């Protein structure tokens, strides 16, 4: 479940910053629904501030910056540390 949510949130972020087409996000969402996996965070369990605090300890962190692995096409990703809090809030 955590992996499916991570893939979906990364894909939403990629659409939000303009590197992934919406139809690919739609395909992923439909696949996750078909497989019975979650497609939304349970806001009753996690709030945005709590999630941001956990991100500070992420294994992909480099110094003060978080690295994100984001899809840009089916089977292709980019690695970036140029994601802002505003970008993140737009997908959580």
C-alpha positions, 0 to 999 in steps of 0.5 A: 500500500505504501509503495502504491501511494508513493508511486501515485503521489510521485506521479501527481507531483510530476503532472503538477510540475509539468513533466508527466502527461495526465493520461499516464497518471490516469492509467496508473490510478485506474490500475491501482484501483483495479488492483484494490490498492489505495489511491488517497492518503487517509487524512485522519491518520496523516496530516501534511505537517506530519508528513513533511516532518517525516520527509526530513529523514528520508533516505534520498535526502542530500544535505538540506534538500530532498531528492525526488524520483519522478516519472516523466514517461512510462518507464522513465524517471528523473531525479530532482531536488528542485521541488518546493513545499508549494509543489508538495502541498499541491499533491497531498 
